[in-house]
């Protein structure tokens, strides 16, 4: 069982809620995948100044899952902190997926601002899920700030390229063996998700790969199965690759014809 | 027997037109002062069921494929049948292949053909999708046009009034009905109208981008409608800087001449939507309602109007039978 800030979750797939063809499809995808945590981005328009959120929010509530609000689209410490505080008020949870974007086009995280914002929010009582890179020093700084979960990317957001640097992901895993690691961005296919789970990652967060698939409901299920498979495999000590063929049946005692 | 239609947006006016065509007496009421006071007047007016199928259910195509004929029939001369052009910036060309895979009714065309269709876009895109069977109209002409046409057929309009006490009513009030229909939600849409004489387009052009697909639809008098954002919110307040920047940026990347265009108007509408983003004709407590047209008002209003008119005509004949006035 995975534990995130003291909360036990059995599903290792976290789903984003943006860009589905319709809320009905989103609901079916979340149910089909058995996801227990969904991320919701707080657009200022949702809050609407009155603190009341609209019909979309009530459809999320119907799912009866844990909501992880995020600070998507924030480019500065101040903006991210303000958005987190608004999200806490609107959604009534002190979890926050912290994103501070450093580059408008690639959506690469600004890790300096991220550490600073994490420190401020943790002092303010938040439990922070930082969207970060695979950099070990940044990981250390986030842990120093009080983060107890890290969410590294495996490729740029929405790029669907899968783990582009497995060695970096492996060394991050080895560097923080006791901290839950959730791959947060760059996954395109279930095989990518299985691959990062095989590296010993604890969970995967997806949005576009499911929402923009031709059949989001089937794709959600496919990811859930792949994540489960990768997790089981990681615990089952997979073989390491070898340079030469190794026959699986004994050759001793067999006739050799060639 | 007169049917009262509440709401003079595209849903209400299409229903009025469909009933009038069947010889049913109709009155239309709307709290606004004109048919341009509602969300329908912010619409793009694209009759593009094949393009929409990229992110909508099959029904949008089956219900929407005859929309252009319906509008042409009701308002001869208002429908432009020049198709839709779909382009993607160089670095997002993967999006074009993806869009092609999700849709039908298109041809992949090269730079030469793009230049033939839209001379002002010559040299700007290497590839595009051309949806030849699609059409568009200008909602700001079509809505008042329908009102005038219907007045000529004896339909009575009561703008700025709330009428009641009709034995047969149809509710077409869009998001205003959310209080009585908990399934309805609002989806905010923001749009711009730009004016420039430096570029002309013959058809709506969609620009694909991984984060915000946008269309630029040509209007009269060198105007272009650029839309539209999709934000899960029922707030109708003014357009945000972020949304405006995104819309302007998209227009600019379609053609730099838009950099010099005048911003004639910014607009915000709240689209009514059901959880599957498909419209519904419902009967609830004897009241027929047409709602949830989402971003497909002009595209799906004709099909919904037919369904609702069928139901209302059944109700009329039922009432006439009961009252013994039939035959």
Interface residues (C-beta under 8 A of the other chain):
Chain A: X21 X22 X23 X24 X25 X27 X43 X44 X45 X46 X48 X49 X53 X54 X55 X56 X57 X58 X59 X73 X158 X208 X214
Chain B: X55 X56 X57 X101 X102 X178 X184 X185 X186 X188 X210 X211 X231 X232 X233 X234 X235 X237 X240 X242 X273 X275 X276 X277 X278
